[in-house]
Amino acid sequence: MTGQDLVAVWATPDSFAPYGALVPVPQDGARVPLPETFPGERTAGEPRLAMNAIAPAAGAVPLMLERHPYSVQMFVPLGEEPLLAVVASPDLDRPGRGDLRAFKIPARHAVVYRAGTWHLGMAALTGPTAVAVFIRRMADGRDTEFFDLQGVAEIVV
């Protein structure tokens, strides 16, 4: 490991709560609602649903962060692979390297980022997979902000 490493830990509902929610995929015909907002959040934009192919995390990762100030962003697994999420608090205007947290998301769990949560692109942990992605989009593009932390980090899983 080097000073540029981010060590990923297994996410739990409590450890992930500052950034959003982990929602287990229901079993045996059960129904589980997914949060479209969290308390105190404002929303704007048209809801959009897409499917994304997710590649495994590998090597040094560029630290180009993004966030969505007016929408949760939800990743619902379409496979059995665990995911990797790198996040920083939605309360920060401009996060630093020390603000980043890396989480291993257990298989068969949806990830819902709070509005404004800074994050890297979602990655698979052990092999390629796919997710359904929900987000609200605005025609003027104000729904997405980017911040480049300048550099790369190795994610240690």
C-alpha positions as CSV (number, residue, x, y, z in Angstrom):
1,M,0.0,0.0,0.0
2,T,1.0,3.6,-0.6
3,G,-0.2,7.0,0.6
4,Q,-2.4,7.1,-2.5
5,D,-4.3,3.9,-1.6
6,L,-8.0,3.8,-0.6
7,V,-8.8,0.7,1.4
8,A,-12.3,-0.6,0.7
9,V,-14.3,-2.0,3.6
10,W,-17.6,-3.9,3.5
11,A,-20.5,-1.6,3.7
12,T,-23.2,-2.0,6.2
13,P,-26.4,0.1,6.4
14,D,-25.0,2.1,9.3
15,S,-21.5,2.7,7.7
16,F,-23.1,3.7,4.4
17,A,-25.9,5.9,5.8
18,P,-24.0,9.3,5.5
19,Y,-23.8,8.7,1.7
20,G,-27.1,6.9,1.1
21,A,-28.7,3.6,1.6
22,L,-28.1,-0.1,1.0
23,V,-31.2,-2.0,0.1
24,P,-31.2,-5.8,0.0
25,V,-32.9,-7.4,-3.1
26,P,-36.1,-8.9,-1.8
27,Q,-36.6,-12.7,-1.5
28,D,-39.6,-15.0,-1.6
29,G,-42.0,-12.6,-3.4
30,A,-41.4,-9.7,-0.9
31,R,-41.5,-6.1,-2.1
32,V,-39.0,-3.5,-0.9
33,P,-39.4,0.2,-1.7
34,L,-36.4,2.2,-2.9
35,P,-36.0,5.7,-1.6
36,E,-36.5,8.4,-4.2
37,T,-35.4,11.1,-1.7
38,F,-34.0,11.4,1.8
39,P,-35.3,13.8,4.5
40,G,-34.4,17.4,3.7
41,E,-33.4,16.8,0.1
42,R,-34.8,18.8,-2.8
43,T,-35.5,17.2,-6.2
44,A,-35.8,18.4,-9.7
45,G,-35.7,17.0,-13.2
46,E,-37.3,14.2,-15.1
47,P,-36.9,10.6,-13.8
48,R,-34.7,8.4,-16.0
49,L,-34.0,4.7,-15.9
50,A,-31.1,3.1,-17.8
51,M,-29.0,-0.1,-17.7
52,N,-25.2,0.2,-17.4
53,A,-22.5,-2.5,-17.9
54,I,-20.1,-2.3,-14.9
55,A,-16.5,-3.4,-15.3
56,P,-14.3,-4.7,-12.5
57,A,-12.2,-2.2,-10.7
58,A,-8.6,-2.5,-11.8
59,G,-5.4,-0.5,-11.3
60,A,-5.0,3.2,-10.5
61,V,-8.4,5.0,-10.6
62,P,-8.5,8.7,-11.8
63,L,-10.1,10.8,-9.1
64,M,-12.7,12.6,-11.2
65,L,-15.7,12.9,-8.8
66,E,-19.3,13.7,-9.7
67,R,-22.5,14.4,-7.8
68,H,-26.1,15.1,-8.5
69,P,-27.4,17.9,-6.3
70,Y,-31.1,17.4,-7.2
71,S,-31.5,13.7,-7.3
72,V,-30.7,10.4,-5.7
73,Q,-28.8,8.1,-7.9
74,M,-29.8,4.5,-7.6
75,F,-27.9,1.3,-8.7
76,V,-30.0,-1.8,-8.7
77,P,-28.1,-5.0,-9.4
78,L,-29.0,-7.2,-12.4
79,G,-26.4,-9.8,-11.5
80,E,-24.8,-11.5,-8.6
81,E,-21.6,-9.6,-8.3
82,P,-20.7,-7.3,-5.4
83,L,-20.0,-3.7,-6.3
84,L,-17.4,-1.1,-5.3
85,A,-18.4,2.4,-4.4
86,V,-16.0,5.3,-3.7
87,V,-17.8,8.3,-2.1
88,A,-17.4,11.5,-0.2
89,S,-20.0,13.4,1.9
90,P,-22.8,15.4,0.2
91,D,-22.1,18.1,2.8
92,L,-18.8,19.1,1.2
93,D,-18.4,21.8,-1.5
94,R,-15.1,20.4,-2.6
95,P,-13.9,17.1,-1.1
96,G,-10.2,16.3,-0.6
97,R,-8.5,12.9,-0.9
98,G,-8.9,12.4,2.9
99,D,-12.7,12.7,2.5
100,L,-13.0,9.7,0.2
101,R,-14.3,6.4,1.5
102,A,-14.3,3.1,-0.5
103,F,-17.0,0.5,0.2
104,K,-17.4,-3.1,-1.0
105,I,-21.2,-3.4,-1.6
106,P,-22.5,-6.9,-0.9
107,A,-24.0,-8.9,-3.8
108,R,-27.7,-8.5,-4.2
109,H,-27.9,-5.0,-2.6
110,A,-29.1,-1.9,-4.4
111,V,-27.1,1.3,-3.7
112,V,-28.9,4.6,-3.4
113,Y,-26.7,7.7,-3.1
114,R,-28.2,10.7,-1.3
115,A,-28.6,13.9,-3.5
116,G,-25.2,15.6,-3.6
117,T,-23.1,12.6,-2.6
118,W,-19.7,12.9,-4.4
119,H,-18.7,9.6,-6.1
120,L,-16.5,7.9,-8.6
121,G,-18.1,5.7,-11.3
122,M,-19.5,2.5,-9.9
123,A,-17.3,-0.5,-10.4
124,A,-17.7,-4.3,-10.0
125,L,-15.7,-6.0,-7.3
126,T,-15.0,-9.4,-8.7
127,G,-16.3,-9.6,-12.3
128,P,-18.3,-7.8,-14.9
129,T,-22.0,-7.2,-14.2
130,A,-24.9,-4.9,-15.0
131,V,-27.1,-2.5,-13.0
132,A,-30.3,-0.6,-13.6
133,V,-29.6,3.1,-12.8
134,F,-32.3,5.6,-11.7
135,I,-31.6,9.4,-11.6
136,R,-33.4,12.7,-12.3
137,R,-32.1,14.6,-15.3
138,M,-32.5,18.4,-16.0
139,A,-32.5,19.7,-19.6
140,D,-29.9,22.4,-18.6
141,G,-27.4,20.0,-17.1
142,R,-27.5,21.4,-13.6
143,D,-28.2,17.9,-12.3
144,T,-24.5,16.9,-12.5
145,E,-21.4,18.6,-11.1
146,F,-17.8,17.4,-11.5
147,F,-14.7,17.9,-9.4
148,D,-11.2,16.7,-10.4
149,L,-9.1,15.8,-7.4
150,Q,-6.1,15.7,-9.8
151,G,-4.4,12.4,-9.7
152,V,-5.1,8.7,-9.2
153,A,-5.6,6.3,-6.3
154,E,-5.2,2.5,-6.0
155,I,-8.3,0.9,-4.5
156,V,-7.3,-1.9,-2.1
157,V,-10.0,-4.5,-1.9
